[in-house]
């Protein structure tokens, strides 16, 4: 239960609170009492107290001074819930008490109901705080017990590029007690080679093999400071090694054959190990991982169960691979999403990379540009690029280029042309769509069609449809419908056998009066006057 302390230099005031407040019903123990600030501090030093009720004006130490002393000298009392009791002429003291952290105040004479309300509120706050603290302690215990899970999540966050912001890195520093300052990071990847048929088609064995590899890596690399192990796939584990000096890197690499041997003896499967270059921060880890995976794939061509180290030759090979297999799809994706500026910036980065590699032939640069343009050309609808002119002309211009600068300029011009063709196609599609919408409305002038119903029929967002319609026609949907109704009404009024009320019904107006009102507002005359003037004898 919750414990309160009442401090007042008048014993009668204390006795009144003890008798008239339903302490037990409110969830409180019988309160402690003190008749001075000094006596209260002596109790607070030795006895846990949740709520302090103190009079402002007391001889010796006032209630304000008592509260200030609690805040300054007793850290364990920082969360103490405090009620200040004061007279009407002591409000300036109440202000000071609130500044010192008092949660509430009551005026003399104390009203039982008012104080009980505040005590009930305190109990709710204290219970909620206790519950949160228990949950936090439980979470800390679980997190301590699940250090493996945290390391796994940390490794995956860095490899997948989710831990880029300073706030995220700082949170990982706290959780795993990671080293401060800048990091030098090396990545080790352990992956099964081609699994035996019995493993590839047996889910239970695949799970067992995955756990066996993870256990072998953790066992083999245990004891190395700042080496964090994570499962990065069903058949793969990765280790992030932070700020390792050369001597420790040499020691950890000596453990790789041990891990391979343990896995081979326990499962009969071979494991290839990839060792990355060292990078200077979390932002480079996704690239490290891609480089190592590419190197391991190529390395397996020479046999399984080897250890591969990423070097300059591997870096050159990976950049060449990345330009073809990663840069082109990314540039195309950005164009398709309408982000032409970022796409062009990416093209510039690709050519900057090519310029720093004199070992690449000029024909390779041309082939990269042709590959990009061909990939874009495949996505241009035939209606926008009749006969494939975009691809043919762009290729011919690239073949006529004499140096890398001309290839860059020609590629960027081709991208601009591609954007124009895309915009033209989208304009045609929008024009066709709005034409369909307009025809639909004209065929249903008698029906009260809403924008929402139109949007659902044509599978568009209502707001987007309204903006598109106005941009294409220069009119809102309601303006278009009204003009169409009035235009049809004028044609119907040419027939003297069609009554005015029948015209109103046929063009979708509920009443003849409203039809006549809108017609006159638009034309300056009533429907009958319009008929008499234009078609009367």
VOVO-196039 format. One line per 8 residues: their letters; for each residue x, y, z of N, C-alpha, C. Coordinates in steps of 0.2 Angstrom, whole numbers. Example, Ala and Ser with C-alpha at 12.3 -4.5 7.8 and 13.67 -1.06 7.14 Angstrom:
<dodos>
as> 66 -28 39 62 -22 39 66 -16 39  64 -11 35 68 -5 36 64 0 39
</dodos>
This chain:
<dodos>
xxxxxxxx> 4 -6 0 0 0 0 4 6 0  1 12 -1 5 18 -2 5 22 5  11 25 6 12 28 13 13 35 12  9 39 17 9 46 17 12 49 23  15 55 23 18 58 29 14 65 30  11 66 35 8 73 37 12 77 41  14 83 39 18 87 43 15 94 44  13 95 51 10 101 53 12 103 60
xxxxxxxx> 13 109 62 15 111 69 9 111 73  3 110 71 -3 110 75 -6 103 75  -5 99 81 -8 92 82 -15 91 80  -19 96 82 -26 96 80 -27 95 72  -23 99 68 -24 98 61 -22 91 59  -17 88 62 -15 81 60 -20 76 62  -23 77 68 -28 72 70 -34 73 66  -36 79 64 -42 79 59 -41 76 53
xxxxxxxx> -35 76 50 -34 73 44 -34 65 45  -31 63 50 -31 56 52 -38 53 52  -42 57 56 -49 54 57 -53 54 51  -53 60 47 -58 61 42 -57 59 35  -50 57 34 -49 55 27 -49 47 27  -52 44 22 -53 37 22 -47 34 19  -42 34 23 -35 32 20 -35 25 17  -38 20 21 -38 13 19 -42 12 12
xxxxxxxx> -47 15 12 -52 15 6 -48 18 0  -44 23 1 -40 26 -4 -34 22 -6  -32 16 -3 -27 12 -4 -20 14 0  -21 18 5 -15 21 9 -15 17 16  -9 16 18 -8 14 25 -9 20 30  -10 19 36 -11 24 41 -5 29 41  -6 35 40 0 40 38 5 40 44  11 42 42 16 44 47 14 52 49
xxxxxxxx> 17 54 54 16 61 56 22 64 59  22 71 58 28 75 61 25 82 62  28 85 68 26 92 69 31 97 68  36 95 64 41 100 62 44 98 55  47 102 52 51 100 46 57 96 47  60 98 53 66 94 55 64 87 57  59 86 60 56 79 62 54 75 56  51 79 51 49 75 45 55 73 41
xxxxxxxx> 61 77 41 67 75 37 70 69 40  70 68 47 73 63 50 69 56 48  62 57 48 58 51 45 59 49 38  60 54 34 61 53 27 68 50 25  73 51 30 79 48 29 79 40 29  75 38 34 75 31 36 69 27 33  63 31 32 57 27 30 54 29 23  53 24 19 50 25 12 43 29 13
xxxxxxxx> 43 34 9 36 38 9 35 40 2  28 39 0 26 41 -7 23 48 -7  19 50 -2 16 56 -2 17 60 4  19 67 3 20 72 8 15 77 8  12 78 14 7 83 15 9 88 20  11 94 18 14 98 23 11 105 23  11 108 29 8 115 30 14 120 27  12 125 25 17 130 22 20 134 28
xxxxxxxx> 16 136 33 18 141 38 19 136 44  26 135 46 28 132 52 34 135 55  34 135 62 40 138 65 46 134 64  52 138 63 58 134 62 58 133 54  58 127 52 58 125 45 51 126 42  50 130 37 43 130 34 42 124 29  36 124 27 35 118 22 39 119 15  40 126 13 43 127 7 51 125 8
xxxxxxxx> 54 127 14 60 125 15 61 117 16  56 114 18 56 106 19 56 103 12  52 106 8 52 104 1 58 105 -3  61 111 -2 67 112 -5 73 108 -3  73 106 3 78 102 6 77 95 3  71 92 3 70 86 0 73 85 -7  72 91 -11 74 91 -18 81 91 -19  84 95 -15 92 96 -15 96 91 -12
xxxxxxxx> 94 88 -7 99 84 -3 97 77 -3  91 75 -5 89 68 -5 86 66 -12  91 63 -16 89 61 -23 83 56 -23  83 51 -18 78 46 -18 71 49 -17  70 56 -15 64 59 -14 62 63 -20  65 63 -26 64 67 -31 57 65 -34  54 59 -33 47 58 -36 42 58 -31  44 61 -25 39 62 -19 33 66 -22
xxxxxxxx> 27 64 -21 21 67 -22 19 72 -16  18 79 -18 18 83 -12 11 87 -13  8 88 -7 2 92 -6 4 98 -1  3 104 -3 4 110 1 -2 112 4  -2 113 10 -8 116 14 -7 123 16  -11 128 14 -10 135 15 -16 139 16  -15 145 19 -21 149 20 -21 154 14  -27 158 13 -28 162 8 -23 167 7
xxxxxxxx> -20 170 12 -15 175 12 -8 173 11  -7 166 9 0 163 8 1 161 1  -3 163 -4 -3 161 -11 4 161 -14  8 167 -12 15 167 -15 19 162 -13  18 159 -7 22 153 -5 20 147 -9  13 146 -11 11 141 -15 14 141 -22  15 147 -24 18 147 -31 26 145 -30  29 147 -25 36 144 -24 36 137 -23
xxxxxxxx> 31 134 -20 31 127 -19 30 123 -25  25 126 -29 24 122 -36 31 123 -40  34 128 -40 41 129 -43 46 124 -41  45 122 -34 50 117 -32 47 109 -33  41 109 -36 39 102 -38 33 100 -34  30 104 -30 24 102 -27 18 100 -32  15 95 -31 10 92 -36 3 95 -35  1 98 -29 -5 100 -28 -5 105 -22
xxxxxxxx> -10 109 -21 -11 113 -14 -18 113 -13  -20 113 -6 -27 114 -4 -27 120 1  -32 124 1 -33 129 6 -36 127 12  -34 131 18 -37 130 24 -44 134 24  -49 131 28 -49 124 31 -50 119 26  -46 114 27 -45 108 22 -52 105 21  -54 104 15 -60 100 13 -59 93 12  -62 89 15 -60 81 15 -61 79 8
xxxxxxxx> -66 81 4 -67 78 -2 -62 80 -7  -60 87 -6 -54 89 -11 -48 86 -10  -46 85 -4 -39 81 -2 -40 74 -4  -46 71 -3 -46 64 -5 -46 63 -13  -48 68 -17 -47 68 -24 -40 68 -26  -36 72 -23 -29 73 -24 -25 67 -22  -27 64 -17 -24 58 -14 -25 52 -19  -32 51 -22 -33 46 -26 -29 47 -33
xxxxxxxx> -29 53 -35 -25 55 -41 -17 53 -40  -15 54 -34 -8 52 -33 -7 45 -33  -12 41 -30 -12 34 -30 -11 31 -37  -15 34 -42 -15 32 -49 -9 33 -52  -6 39 -51 1 41 -53 6 36 -51  6 35 -44 11 31 -41 11 23 -44  5 21 -44 4 14 -47 6 13 -54  4 18 -58 6 18 -65 14 18 -65
xxxxxxxx> 17 23 -61 24 23 -61 28 17 -59  25 14 -54 27 7 -52 27 2 -57  21 2 -60 20 -3 -66 25 -2 -71  26 4 -73 31 6 -79 38 3 -77  40 5 -70 46 3 -68 47 -5 -68  42 -8 -66 42 -16 -66 43 -18 -73  39 -15 -78 40 -17 -85 47 -16 -87  50 -10 -86 56 -8 -88 61 -13 -85
xxxxxxxx> 61 -15 -79 65 -20 -76 65 -27 -79  58 -29 -80 57 -35 -84 60 -35 -91  60 -29 -94 62 -29 -101 70 -29 -101  73 -26 -96 80 -26 -95 83 -33 -94  79 -37 -90 81 -43 -88 80 -48 -95  75 -47 -98 74 -51 -104 79 -49 -110  81 -42 -110 86 -40 -115 93 -43 -113  94 -43 -106 101 -46 -104 101 -53 -106
xxxxxxxx> 95 -57 -105 95 -64 -106 95 -65 -114  93 -60 -118 93 -61 -125 98 -57 -128  104 -57 -126 110 -54 -129 111 -56 -136  110 -62 -137 111 -65 -144 106 -62 -149  100 -61 -146 95 -58 -151 96 -51 -152  99 -47 -147 101 -40 -149 107 -40 -154  112 -44 -153 117 -44 -157 115 -46 -165  110 -51 -165 107 -52 -171 104 -47 -175
xxxxxxxx> 100 -43 -171 96 -37 -173 101 -32 -175  106 -31 -171 111 -25 -173 115 -27 -179  117 -33 -180 121 -35 -186 116 -34 -192  110 -36 -192 105 -35 -198 103 -28 -199  103 -24 -194 101 -17 -195 107 -13 -199  113 -15 -197 119 -12 -201 119 -14 -208  118 -21 -209 119 -24 -215 114 -22 -220  108 -21 -217 102 -19 -222 101 -11 -222
xxxxxxxx> 106 -8 -219 105 0 -220 100 3 -215  98 0 -210 93 3 -206 96 7 -200  102 6 -199 105 10 -194 110 15 -196  107 21 -199 111 26 -203 111 32 -198  106 34 -195 105 40 -191 109 39 -185  111 45 -182 115 46 -176 111 43 -170  105 45 -170 100 43 -165 100 35 -164  99 32 -170 99 25 -170 105 22 -168
xxxxxxxx> 111 24 -170 118 22 -168 119 23 -160  117 29 -158 117 30 -151 113 25 -147  107 23 -149 103 19 -145 106 12 -145  109 10 -151 113 3 -151 119 4 -146  122 9 -146 128 10 -141 126 8 -134  120 11 -132 118 10 -125 116 3 -124  112 0 -129 110 -7 -128 115 -12 -127  120 -11 -132 126 -16 -132 132 -14 -129
xxxxxxxx> 132 -8 -126 138 -5 -123 144 -5 -129  142 -2 -135 147 -2 -140 152 3 -139  158 3 -142 163 8 -141 161 15 -144  163 20 -140 162 27 -142 166 29 -148  165 35 -151 168 38 -156 167 35 -163  171 36 -168 171 33 -174 173 26 -174  169 22 -178 171 15 -179 175 13 -185  179 8 -185 182 5 -190 179 -2 -190
xxxxxxxx> 176 -4 -196 172 -10 -196 174 -15 -201  175 -21 -199 176 -27 -204 171 -32 -203  169 -35 -209 163 -39 -209 166 -46 -211  164 -51 -207 165 -58 -209 158 -62 -211  158 -65 -216 152 -69 -218 153 -76 -219  149 -80 -215 150 -88 -215 144 -90 -219  144 -94 -224 139 -97 -228 140 -104 -230  135 -108 -229 135 -115 -232 136 -114 -240
xxxxxxxx> 139 -119 -242 140 -120 -250 134 -124 -252  134 -127 -257 128 -131 -260 126 -136 -255  120 -136 -252 118 -141 -247 116 -147 -251  117 -153 -247 115 -159 -250 108 -159 -251  105 -164 -255 98 -164 -257 94 -165 -251  97 -169 -246 93 -171 -240 92 -165 -236  96 -160 -236 95 -154 -232 91 -149 -236  92 -148 -243 88 -143 -246 81 -145 -246
xxxxxxxx> 78 -151 -245 71 -153 -246 68 -155 -239  72 -153 -234 70 -155 -227 70 -149 -223  64 -147 -221 63 -140 -217 66 -141 -210  65 -147 -207 68 -147 -200 76 -147 -201  78 -151 -206 86 -151 -206 89 -144 -208  85 -140 -212 87 -134 -214 88 -129 -207  83 -130 -203 83 -126 -197 88 -128 -192  89 -135 -192 95 -137 -188 102 -135 -190
xxxxxxxx> 103 -135 -197 109 -133 -200 110 -125 -199  105 -121 -199 105 -114 -198 108 -113 -191  105 -116 -186 107 -116 -179 114 -118 -178  115 -124 -181 122 -127 -180 127 -122 -183  126 -118 -188 131 -114 -191 132 -108 -186  126 -105 -184 126 -100 -179 130 -101 -173  129 -107 -170 132 -110 -164 140 -110 -165  142 -113 -171 149 -114 -172 152 -107 -173
xxxxxxxx> 149 -102 -176 152 -96 -177 153 -92 -170  148 -93 -166 148 -90 -159 153 -93 -155  153 -100 -155 158 -103 -151 165 -102 -153  167 -102 -160 173 -101 -162 176 -94 -161  171 -89 -161 173 -82 -160 172 -79 -153  170 -83 -149 168 -80 -142 175 -78 -139  174 -73 -135 180 -70 -131 183 -64 -135  181 -63 -141 184 -57 -145 179 -51 -143
xxxxxxxx> 183 -46 -141 179 -40 -139 176 -36 -145  170 -34 -145 167 -30 -150 166 -34 -157  165 -40 -156 163 -45 -162 156 -47 -161  151 -45 -165 144 -46 -165 142 -50 -170  138 -55 -168 136 -61 -173 129 -60 -174  127 -61 -180 120 -61 -182 118 -66 -188  112 -69 -188 110 -73 -193 107 -69 -198  110 -69 -204 108 -65 -210 104 -69 -215
xxxxxxxx> 103 -75 -214 100 -79 -219 99 -86 -216  95 -90 -219 94 -97 -217 100 -101 -217  105 -100 -222 111 -103 -223 117 -99 -221  116 -94 -217 122 -89 -217 122 -85 -210  128 -84 -208 129 -79 -202 134 -74 -204  134 -68 -200 139 -63 -202 141 -60 -195  147 -58 -195 150 -55 -189 153 -48 -191  151 -43 -187 153 -37 -187 159 -36 -182
xxxxxxxx> 165 -34 -184 170 -33 -179 172 -26 -179  172 -23 -173 173 -15 -172 179 -14 -169  183 -9 -173 189 -6 -170 194 -12 -168  195 -17 -172 200 -22 -170 207 -20 -172  212 -21 -168 219 -19 -170 221 -25 -174  226 -24 -178 229 -30 -182 230 -36 -178  233 -36 -172 234 -42 -169 228 -46 -167  222 -43 -166 216 -46 -164 213 -49 -171
xxxxxxxx> 214 -45 -176 211 -47 -182 214 -54 -184  221 -54 -183 225 -60 -185 222 -66 -181  221 -65 -174 219 -70 -170 212 -73 -172  207 -68 -173 201 -70 -175 200 -74 -182  205 -72 -186 205 -75 -193 208 -82 -192  212 -84 -187 214 -90 -186 209 -95 -184  203 -92 -181 197 -96 -179 193 -99 -185  194 -96 -191 189 -97 -196 190 -105 -198
xxxxxxxx> 196 -108 -199 196 -115 -201 193 -119 -195  193 -117 -189 190 -121 -183 183 -121 -184  180 -115 -186 172 -115 -187 171 -120 -193  174 -119 -198 173 -123 -204 173 -131 -202  178 -133 -199 179 -140 -197 174 -142 -192  172 -138 -187 166 -140 -183 160 -141 -187  158 -137 -192 152 -138 -196 153 -144 -200  158 -145 -203 159 -151 -207 159 -157 -203
xxxxxxxx> 161 -158 -197 161 -164 -193 154 -165 -191  150 -160 -189 144 -161 -186 138 -162 -191  139 -159 -197 134 -159 -202 136 -162 -209  142 -162 -210 145 -165 -217 144 -160 -222  143 -153 -220 142 -148 -225 148 -143 -225  150 -140 -231 156 -136 -231 153 -129 -231  158 -125 -228 156 -117 -227 161 -113 -230  159 -108 -234 164 -103 -237 164 -97 -232
xxxxxxxx> 170 -94 -231 170 -88 -227 173 -82 -231  169 -76 -231 171 -70 -234 173 -65 -229  179 -62 -230 182 -57 -226 182 -50 -230  179 -45 -227 178 -39 -231 184 -34 -230  184 -29 -233 189 -24 -232 187 -20 -226  191 -15 -223 189 -12 -217 186 -5 -220  180 -3 -216 177 3 -218 176 8 -212  175 14 -213 175 19 -208 169 21 -205
xxxxxxxx> 163 17 -206 157 19 -202 151 15 -204  146 15 -200 140 11 -201 137 12 -208  137 18 -211 134 19 -218 137 15 -223  143 12 -222 146 8 -228 145 1 -227  142 -1 -221 141 -9 -220 137 -12 -226  131 -9 -228 128 -13 -233 132 -14 -239  136 -9 -241 141 -10 -247 146 -16 -246  149 -16 -239 153 -21 -237 150 -28 -239
xxxxxxxx> 144 -29 -236 140 -35 -237 139 -37 -244  137 -32 -248 136 -34 -256 143 -36 -259  149 -32 -257 155 -34 -260 157 -41 -258  156 -43 -252 158 -49 -249 154 -55 -252  148 -54 -253 143 -59 -256 145 -60 -263  147 -55 -267 149 -55 -274 155 -59 -274  160 -58 -270 166 -61 -270 166 -68 -268  161 -70 -263 160 -77 -262 157 -81 -267
xxxxxxxx> 152 -78 -271 149 -81 -277 154 -83 -282  159 -78 -283 164 -79 -288 169 -85 -286  170 -84 -279 175 -89 -277 173 -96 -277  167 -97 -276 164 -104 -276 165 -107 -283  167 -103 -288 168 -106 -295 175 -111 -294  179 -109 -290 185 -112 -289 185 -118 -284  179 -118 -281 179 -124 -276 175 -121 -270  173 -126 -266 169 -124 -259 173 -125 -253
xxxxxxxx> 171 -122 -248 175 -122 -242 181 -118 -241  182 -113 -245 188 -109 -244 186 -102 -240  192 -99 -239 192 -92 -236 194 -87 -241  190 -82 -242 191 -77 -247 192 -70 -244  197 -66 -246 199 -60 -243 197 -55 -249  194 -49 -247 192 -44 -252 198 -40 -253  201 -39 -259 206 -35 -261 205 -30 -267  210 -27 -269 209 -22 -274 206 -25 -281
xxxxxxxx> 208 -31 -283 206 -34 -289 198 -36 -288  196 -38 -282 189 -39 -280 185 -33 -280  188 -28 -278 185 -21 -278 183 -19 -285  188 -20 -289 187 -18 -296 182 -22 -299  182 -28 -298 177 -33 -301 170 -31 -298  169 -30 -292 163 -28 -289 160 -22 -292  164 -17 -292 162 -10 -295 159 -11 -302  162 -15 -306 160 -17 -313 153 -20 -313
xxxxxxxx> 153 -25 -308 147 -29 -307 141 -24 -305  143 -20 -300 138 -15 -297 135 -10 -302  139 -8 -307 137 -3 -312 132 -6 -316  133 -13 -318 128 -16 -323 122 -18 -319  123 -22 -313 118 -25 -310 114 -21 -305  117 -16 -302 114 -12 -297 112 -5 -299  117 -2 -302 116 5 -304 110 6 -309  111 2 -315 106 3 -320 98 2 -317
xxxxxxxx> 97 -4 -313 90 -5 -311 88 1 -306  93 4 -302 91 9 -298 90 16 -301  93 17 -307 92 23 -311 85 23 -314  84 17 -317 77 15 -320 72 16 -315  73 13 -309 67 14 -304 66 21 -302  71 25 -301 70 32 -300 66 36 -305  68 34 -312 64 37 -317 57 35 -317  56 29 -316 49 26 -316 45 29 -310
xxxxxxxx> 48 31 -305 44 34 -299 44 42 -300  46 44 -306 46 52 -307 51 56 -304  56 53 -301 61 57 -298 67 58 -302  66 62 -308 71 63 -313 78 66 -310  77 70 -306 83 74 -303 88 69 -300  85 65 -295 89 60 -292 92 55 -297  88 53 -302 90 48 -307 96 51 -311  96 57 -313 101 60 -316 108 61 -312
xxxxxxxx> 106 63 -305 112 63 -300 115 56 -300  111 51 -300 114 44 -300 118 43 -306  116 45 -312 120 44 -318 127 47 -317  127 54 -315 133 57 -314 138 53 -309  135 51 -304 139 47 -299 142 41 -303  138 37 -307 141 32 -311 146 33 -315  145 39 -319 151 41 -324 157 44 -320  156 47 -314 162 49 -310 166 43 -308
xxxxxxxx> 162 37 -306 166 31 -305 169 28 -310  166 29 -316 170 26 -322 176 30 -324  176 36 -323 181 41 -324 187 39 -320  186 37 -314 192 35 -309 195 28 -311  193 25 -316 195 18 -317 198 18 -324  204 20 -325 207 20 -332 208 13 -335  208 8 -330 209 1 -333 203 -1 -338  197 2 -337 191 0 -341 192 3 -348
xxxxxxxx> 190 -1 -353 191 2 -360 185 7 -361  186 11 -366 181 15 -368 174 12 -371  175 6 -374 170 2 -376 165 0 -370  169 -2 -365 165 -4 -359 160 2 -356  163 8 -357 159 14 -355 153 15 -359  154 14 -366 149 14 -371 144 9 -369  146 3 -368 142 -3 -366 137 -1 -360  140 2 -355 136 4 -349 130 8 -351
xxxxxxxx> 132 14 -355 127 18 -357 122 15 -361  124 11 -366 119 7 -370 114 3 -366  117 0 -361 113 -5 -357 108 -1 -353  110 5 -351 105 9 -347 99 12 -352  101 14 -358 96 17 -362 92 11 -365  95 5 -366 90 0 -368 85 -2 -363  87 -2 -357 83 -4 -351 77 1 -351  79 8 -352 73 13 -352 69 12 -358
xxxxxxxx> 72 10 -364 68 10 -370 63 4 -370  65 -1 -366 60 -7 -365 54 -5 -362  54 1 -358 48 3 -354 44 8 -357  46 11 -363 43 16 -367 37 12 -371  31 14 -370 25 11 -374 26 13 -381  24 8 -385 25 9 -393 21 15 -395  16 17 -392 12 23 -394 16 29 -393  21 29 -389 25 35 -388 32 35 -392
xxxxxxxx> 34 29 -394 40 28 -397 39 23 -403  36 26 -408 35 21 -414 41 19 -417  41 13 -418 47 10 -422 53 9 -418  53 11 -411 59 11 -407 64 16 -409  62 22 -411 67 27 -413 71 29 -407  68 29 -401 72 32 -395 79 27 -395  78 21 -395 84 16 -394 88 17 -400  86 17 -406 90 16 -412 94 23 -412
xxxxxxxx> 91 29 -411 95 35 -412 100 36 -406  98 34 -400 102 35 -395 109 30 -395  108 24 -397 113 20 -399 118 23 -404  115 25 -409 119 28 -415 123 34 -412  120 38 -408 124 44 -406 130 42 -401  128 36 -397 133 34 -392 139 31 -396  138 27 -402 143 25 -406 148 30 -409  145 36 -410 148 41 -413 152 45 -408
xxxxxxxx> 152 44 -402 155 48 -397 163 46 -397  167 51 -395 174 50 -396 177 50 -389  174 52 -384 177 51 -377 172 51 -372  174 50 -365 169 48 -360 164 54 -359  167 61 -359 163 66 -358 157 66 -363  158 65 -370 153 65 -374 148 59 -373  150 53 -370 146 48 -369 141 50 -363  144 54 -358 140 56 -352 135 61 -355
xxxxxxxx> 137 66 -359 132 71 -362 126 68 -366  128 63 -370 123 59 -374 119 55 -370  121 52 -365 117 48 -361 112 53 -357  114 58 -354 109 63 -351 104 66 -356  106 67 -362 101 70 -367 96 64 -368  98 58 -369 94 52 -370 89 52 -364  91 53 -358 87 52 -352 82 58 -352  84 64 -354 79 69 -355 74 68 -360
xxxxxxxx> 76 65 -366 71 63 -371 66 57 -368  69 53 -365 65 47 -362 59 50 -357  62 55 -353 57 59 -349 51 62 -353  53 65 -358 48 69 -363 43 63 -365  46 58 -368 41 53 -370 37 50 -365  39 49 -359 35 47 -353 30 52 -352  32 58 -352 27 64 -350 21 64 -356  24 63 -362 19 63 -367 14 57 -367
xxxxxxxx> 16 51 -365 12 46 -364 7 47 -359  10 49 -353 5 51 -347 0 56 -349  2 61 -353 -3 66 -355 -8 63 -359  -6 58 -364 -11 55 -368 -16 50 -364  -13 47 -359 -17 43 -355 -22 47 -351  -20 53 -348 -24 57 -344 -30 60 -348  -28 62 -354 -33 64 -359 -38 59 -361  -36 53 -362 -41 48 -363 -45 46 -357
xxxxxxxx> -42 46 -351 -46 45 -345 -51 50 -344  -49 56 -345 -54 62 -343 -60 62 -349  -58 60 -355 -63 59 -360 -68 54 -358  -65 48 -355 -70 43 -353 -75 46 -348  -72 49 -343 -76 52 -337 -81 57 -340  -79 61 -344 -84 66 -347 -89 63 -351  -88 57 -355 -93 54 -358 -98 50 -354  -95 47 -348 -99 44 -343 -104 49 -340
xxxxxxxx> -101 55 -338 -106 60 -335 -111 62 -340  -109 63 -346 -114 66 -351 -120 60 -353  -118 54 -352 -123 49 -353 -128 48 -347  -126 51 -341 -130 50 -335 -132 57 -332  -134 61 -336 -135 68 -334 -141 68 -329  -146 63 -330 -152 62 -326 -150 59 -319  -144 56 -318 -142 53 -312 -138 58 -308  -139 58 -301 -135 62 -297 -128 58 -295
xxxxxxxx> -123 58 -300 -117 55 -299 -112 59 -295  -109 56 -289 -105 60 -285 -98 59 -287  -93 63 -285 -86 62 -286 -83 56 -284  -86 54 -278 -84 48 -275 -85 42 -279  -92 42 -282 -94 36 -286 -90 36 -292  -88 42 -295 -84 42 -301 -77 39 -300  -74 41 -294 -67 39 -292 -67 32 -292  -72 29 -288 -72 22 -287 -73 18 -294
xxxxxxxx> -77 21 -299 -78 18 -305 -71 18 -309  -68 23 -309 -62 24 -313 -55 22 -309  -56 20 -303 -51 18 -299 -46 23 -297  -48 29 -295 -44 34 -294 -45 37 -287  -41 41 -284 -42 45 -278 -47 51 -280  -52 52 -276 -57 57 -278 -53 64 -279  -49 66 -274 -46 72 -275 -41 73 -281  -38 67 -282 -34 67 -288 -38 68 -295
xxxxxxxx> -44 64 -295 -48 65 -301 -51 72 -302  -52 75 -296 -55 82 -297 -50 87 -300  -43 86 -297 -38 90 -300 -37 89 -307  -36 82 -309 -35 80 -315 -40 83 -320  -47 82 -318 -52 84 -322 -52 92 -324  -50 96 -318 -50 103 -319 -44 105 -324  -38 101 -323 -32 103 -327 -34 101 -334  -37 96 -336 -38 94 -343 -44 98 -346
xxxxxxxx> -49 99 -342 -55 103 -345 -56 110 -344  -52 112 -339 -53 119 -337 -59 120 -332  -63 115 -331 -69 116 -327 -69 111 -321  -72 112 -316 -73 107 -311 -78 102 -313  -79 96 -310 -84 91 -312 -91 94 -311  -92 98 -306 -99 100 -305 -101 106 -311  -96 110 -312 -97 115 -318 -98 111 -324  -94 106 -326 -95 102 -332 -102 99 -332
xxxxxxxx> -104 96 -327 -111 93 -327 -116 98 -328  -115 104 -325 -121 109 -325 -121 112 -332  -115 113 -335 -115 115 -342 -118 110 -347  -116 104 -346 -119 99 -350 -126 98 -350  -129 99 -344 -136 99 -343 -140 105 -346  -137 110 -346 -140 116 -349 -139 116 -356  -134 113 -359 -133 112 -366 -138 107 -369  -139 102 -365 -144 97 -367 -151 100 -367
xxxxxxxx> -152 104 -362 -159 107 -361 -160 112 -367  -155 116 -369 -156 120 -375 -158 116 -381  -155 110 -382 -157 106 -388 -164 104 -387  -166 102 -381 -173 99 -380 -178 104 -381  -176 110 -379 -181 116 -380 -183 118 -387  -179 115 -391 -180 116 -399 -187 112 -401  -188 107 -397 -195 103 -398 -200 106 -394  -205 109 -398 -211 112 -394 -215 107 -391
xxxxxxxx> -215 101 -393 -219 95 -390 -216 93 -383  -210 95 -381 -207 93 -375 -208 99 -370  -212 97 -365 -214 102 -360 -208 104 -356  -208 110 -353 -202 113 -349 -201 108 -343  -206 106 -340 -205 101 -334 -202 95 -336  -203 92 -342 -200 86 -345 -193 87 -347  -191 93 -349 -184 95 -350 -180 95 -344  -183 98 -339 -180 98 -332 -178 91 -330
xxxxxxxx> -183 86 -330 -182 79 -328 -177 76 -332  -177 77 -339 -172 73 -343 -165 76 -342  -164 82 -340 -157 84 -339 -155 83 -331  -159 80 -327 -157 79 -321 -159 83 -315  -164 88 -316 -166 93 -311 -172 90 -307  -172 91 -300 -177 88 -296 -183 92 -297  -183 99 -298 -189 103 -299 -188 107 -305  -194 109 -307 -194 114 -313 -192 121 -311
xxxxxxxx> -193 123 -305 -192 129 -302 -184 130 -302  -181 125 -299 -173 125 -298 -170 125 -305  -173 121 -310 -170 121 -317 -171 128 -320  -177 131 -319 -178 138 -322 -173 143 -319  -172 143 -312 -168 147 -309 -161 147 -312  -158 141 -312 -151 140 -315 -151 142 -322  -156 140 -326 -156 142 -333 -156 149 -334  -160 153 -331 -160 160 -331 -153 163 -329
xxxxxxxx> -150 160 -323 -144 163 -321 -139 162 -326  -139 157 -330 -134 155 -335 -135 159 -341  -141 160 -343 -143 163 -350 -146 170 -350  -148 172 -344 -152 178 -344 -159 178 -345  -162 172 -347 -169 171 -349 -171 165 -346  -178 164 -345 -181 158 -342 -181 153 -348  -182 146 -347 -183 141 -352 -188 143 -357  -194 145 -355 -199 147 -359 -197 153 -364
xxxxxxxx> -194 158 -361 -192 164 -364 -187 162 -370  -183 157 -368 -177 155 -372 -181 151 -378  -186 147 -377 -189 144 -382 -193 149 -387  -197 153 -384 -201 158 -387 -196 162 -392  -191 164 -389 -186 169 -393 -183 166 -399  -180 159 -398 -177 156 -403 -181 152 -408  -186 149 -405 -190 144 -409 -197 146 -410  -199 151 -407 -207 153 -407 -208 155 -414
x> -214 155 -416 -217 157 -423 -219 164 -422
</dodos>
